[in-house]
Amino acid sequence: MNWFQNEEFWREFFPVLFPAKTISEATDQVRELLTLTKFDGHSVLDLCCGPGRHALALAKQGFKVTGVDLSPYLLSRARSHASELGLTVEWVEEDMRAFRRNEAFDLICNMTTSFGYFDKEEENLLVLRNVWESLRYGGKFVIDSVGKEILARKWRDCFCSTFPDEVMLIRRSEIRDDCCRVYNEWTLVKRHEIHKFRYHHALYSGLELKERLISAGFAEVQLFGDFSGSPYGIDAPRLIVVARKVEHRALS
């Protein structure tokens, strides 16, 4: 079983992965994202939507939104929150390597470092090709990630964070595979309970991610340092990539 298919991880670590403040952050990010992309379409896909923070923020704006995730637990949280808010979103439980709807969306978002999960790079590239196929011509794809340049500046082998109700999270990380993958061990301490989990994902520089998008068919790819559109560089807080699908697909 792949690490991201472990429902225990999403259940036990949910409070530290998605604290309440991230809801308001998602609303602000969506507002800036729509400005950054100059979005004037209607249909939006939130790929790896998790508990639906960004999908619901988009639905509040009146867009037709589809949220795709592989975790039944996270989708149950998304459905519950949507019901509380009286919002309509299409929730789809499916692997992003398999999900594809030909020319169905004007905008596709992949937020909070949710790309590069797969051990085989050709599977990560398959995701990008699926996204290309799922976009209408002129549509845009947005990836929000942490680039190698950012990690090089702020790298630490171990982080310790505290949360309400006597919860502590210890995060240990190690970069391997020729600086192409980060391996993480998270230990969650909840009073007398301890939960430990290991996961890993690919690392990309801005240039590496841009090259992969071009190989998948995108002809226009821009890099930014945040959703406000600041330049991407070593001092940037995030790696935001905006790729546009134009008429002719590049051969790869």
C-alpha positions in Angstrom: 0.0 0.0 0.0 1.3 3.5 -0.9 1.7 5.9 2.1 -1.0 8.2 0.8 -3.6 5.4 0.8 -3.2 4.9 4.6 -6.4 6.3 6.0 -5.0 6.2 9.6 -2.5 8.9 8.6 -5.2 11.3 7.4 -7.4 10.6 10.4 -4.8 10.9 13.1 -2.8 13.8 11.6 -5.8 15.7 10.4 -5.8 18.3 13.2 -2.1 19.3 12.5 -2.4 19.1 8.7 -5.5 21.2 8.5 -5.9 23.5 11.5 -8.8 25.9 11.6 -6.7 28.9 10.3 -6.0 27.1 7.0 -9.7 27.6 6.0 -9.2 31.4 6.0 -5.8 31.0 4.3 -7.5 29.0 1.5 -10.0 31.8 0.9 -7.2 34.4 0.6 -5.2 32.1 -1.7 -8.1 31.5 -4.0 -8.8 35.2 -4.3 -5.2 35.9 -5.2 -5.1 32.8 -7.5 -8.0 34.0 -9.5 -6.3 37.4 -9.9 -3.0 35.9 -10.8 -4.4 33.7 -13.5 -6.8 36.3 -14.8 -9.5 33.6 -14.6 -12.7 34.3 -16.5 -14.0 30.7 -16.9 -16.5 28.7 -15.1 -15.5 25.1 -14.5 -12.7 24.3 -11.9 -11.0 21.2 -10.8 -9.3 21.0 -7.4 -7.0 18.0 -7.9 -6.0 16.3 -4.5 -8.7 18.5 -2.8 -8.2 16.9 0.6 -11.0 18.2 3.0 -12.1 20.7 0.3 -10.7 24.0 1.6 -9.9 25.5 -1.8 -12.8 23.7 -3.6 -15.3 25.3 -1.2 -13.6 28.7 -1.4 -14.0 28.4 -5.2 -17.6 27.3 -4.9 -18.3 30.4 -2.8 -17.3 32.4 -5.8 -20.0 30.8 -7.9 -17.9 28.5 -10.0 -18.8 24.9 -11.0 -16.3 23.0 -8.9 -15.1 19.4 -8.9 -12.9 18.1 -6.1 -10.9 14.9 -6.6 -9.1 12.9 -3.9 -8.2 9.3 -3.2 -9.0 9.5 0.6 -12.5 8.5 1.6 -11.9 10.1 5.0 -10.8 13.5 3.6 -13.7 13.5 1.2 -16.1 12.8 4.0 -14.8 15.9 5.8 -15.2 17.8 2.6 -18.8 16.7 2.0 -19.7 17.5 5.6 -18.2 21.0 5.4 -20.0 21.7 2.1 -23.3 20.6 3.6 -22.8 23.0 6.6 -22.1 25.8 4.2 -24.9 25.0 1.8 -22.5 24.7 -1.2 -22.6 22.3 -4.1 -19.4 20.6 -5.2 -18.9 17.4 -7.1 -16.7 15.2 -5.0 -14.9 12.3 -6.8 -12.9 9.5 -5.1 -10.2 8.6 -7.6 -6.5 8.3 -8.1 -5.1 11.3 -9.9 -3.2 9.0 -12.2 -6.5 7.7 -13.4 -8.7 10.8 -13.3 -9.2 12.5 -16.7 -12.1 14.3 -18.4 -11.3 15.5 -21.9 -11.5 19.3 -22.1 -13.8 19.6 -19.1 -12.2 22.4 -17.1 -11.2 26.0 -17.5 -8.9 25.9 -14.4 -7.2 23.1 -12.6 -5.5 23.6 -9.2 -3.1 21.3 -7.3 -2.5 22.9 -3.9 -0.2 22.5 -0.9 2.5 20.3 -2.3 0.3 17.6 -3.6 2.3 16.7 -6.7 5.2 14.2 -6.9 3.7 11.5 -4.6 4.7 8.6 -6.8 7.9 6.6 -6.8 8.1 6.3 -10.5 8.6 9.6 -12.3 6.6 8.5 -15.3 3.6 8.2 -13.0 4.0 11.8 -11.9 4.3 12.8 -15.6 1.1 10.8 -16.3 -0.7 13.1 -13.9 0.5 16.2 -15.9 -0.7 14.6 -19.1 -4.1 13.9 -17.6 -4.3 17.5 -16.5 -3.4 18.7 -20.0 -6.2 16.4 -21.5 -8.7 17.6 -18.9 -8.2 21.3 -19.6 -10.0 23.2 -22.3 -7.8 25.1 -24.8 -6.8 28.4 -23.1 -7.3 26.8 -19.7 -4.7 27.1 -16.9 -3.1 24.7 -14.4 -1.8 26.0 -11.1 0.6 24.0 -8.9 1.4 25.2 -5.4 4.6 23.6 -4.0 7.9 23.9 -2.2 10.8 24.1 -4.6 14.3 22.9 -4.1 15.5 26.4 -4.0 13.3 27.2 -1.0 14.3 24.0 0.9 18.0 24.9 0.3 17.4 28.1 2.2 15.4 27.0 5.1 16.3 23.3 5.5 16.3 21.8 9.0 16.6 18.1 9.8 14.1 18.2 12.5 11.1 20.5 13.4 9.0 20.4 16.6 5.6 22.1 16.6 3.0 22.4 19.4 -0.8 22.5 19.1 -3.7 22.9 21.5 -4.8 20.1 23.8 -1.2 19.1 24.6 -0.5 17.9 21.0 3.1 17.9 19.7 4.4 17.1 16.2 8.0 16.1 15.6 9.1 16.1 11.9 12.3 14.6 10.8 13.4 14.8 7.1 16.2 13.5 4.9 16.9 14.3 1.3 18.0 11.3 -0.8 18.1 10.0 -4.4 20.5 12.7 -5.8 18.5 15.5 -4.2 15.3 14.4 -6.0 13.2 13.1 -3.1 12.6 13.9 0.6 11.9 11.2 3.1 9.9 12.2 6.2 9.1 10.7 9.6 6.4 12.4 11.6 5.7 11.6 15.2 2.5 12.9 16.7 2.2 13.0 20.5 -1.3 13.4 21.9 -1.0 13.2 25.7 -0.5 9.5 26.2 -0.8 8.5 22.6 2.0 8.3 20.0 1.5 7.9 16.3 4.4 7.6 13.9 4.2 7.8 10.1 6.8 7.8 7.3 6.2 9.2 3.8 8.2 10.6 0.9 7.7 12.6 -2.2 9.6 14.0 -5.2 11.4 17.4 -5.0 11.6 19.7 -8.0 13.3 23.0 -8.7 11.4 25.6 -10.5 13.1 24.7 -13.8 12.6 21.0 -13.3 8.9 21.4 -12.8 8.6 23.8 -15.8 10.4 21.3 -18.0 8.0 18.5 -17.0 5.0 20.7 -17.7 6.4 21.5 -21.2 7.0 17.8 -21.9 3.4 17.1 -21.0 2.2 19.6 -23.6 2.0 23.0 -21.9 3.5 25.7 -24.0 3.3 28.6 -21.6 4.7 28.1 -18.1 5.3 30.9 -15.5 7.0 30.7 -12.1 6.0 32.9 -9.1 7.1 33.1 -5.5 3.6 33.4 -4.1 0.0 33.9 -5.2 0.4 37.6 -5.3 2.7 37.1 -8.3 6.1 38.0 -6.8 9.2 36.6 -8.7 10.3 33.1 -7.9 13.7 32.8 -6.3 15.6 31.5 -3.3 13.8 34.0 -1.0 10.3 33.0 -2.2 7.9 31.5 0.4 6.4 29.1 -2.2 6.8 27.8 -5.7 3.7 28.7 -7.7 3.5 27.5 -11.3 0.9 28.7 -13.8 0.8 26.7 -17.0 -1.5 27.4 -20.0 -2.9 24.9 -22.5 -2.6 26.3 -26.0 -3.8 24.8 -29.3 -0.9 22.6 -30.2 0.6 20.0 -27.9 4.4 19.6 -27.8 5.8 16.2 -28.6 7.6 14.4 -25.8 
